[in-house]
C-alpha cells in the first residue's frame, strides 16, 4: 500500500510508464491514475505528503473502513497516528507505517 501525494491510498488505480533513472535510461515504473504522479523508487524518491492532523485523521478513518478494523484496533491506531504527528517531522507514509507496525 502506498499513500500518494494526492492523499489517496493506491491499490489498483495505476498505469505503467518508463522513466529515466540513475540505473537505466528506460526504467519501468508505475503512476497513479487519479492524479498522474509517476513514482521513482529506484533513486529512493518516495512520495512525501505532510498533512495536517485533521487531514491525517480523515485518511486514517478511510483506511480503517477500507480494511475493516475493529473498534479497539481503530482507537489504538488513531491514538498512535496522533502521537506520531505531534512528535516530529514524519511524512504521512511513515506515520501510517509506524502506526500499523505498533498495533
Buried (B, 14 or more C-beta within 10 A) or exposed (E): EBBBBEBBBBEEEBEEEEBEBEEEEEBEBBBBEEEEBEBBEBEEEEBEBEBEEEEBBEBBBEBBEEEEBEEEEBEBBBEBBBEBBEEEEBBBBBBBBBBBEEE
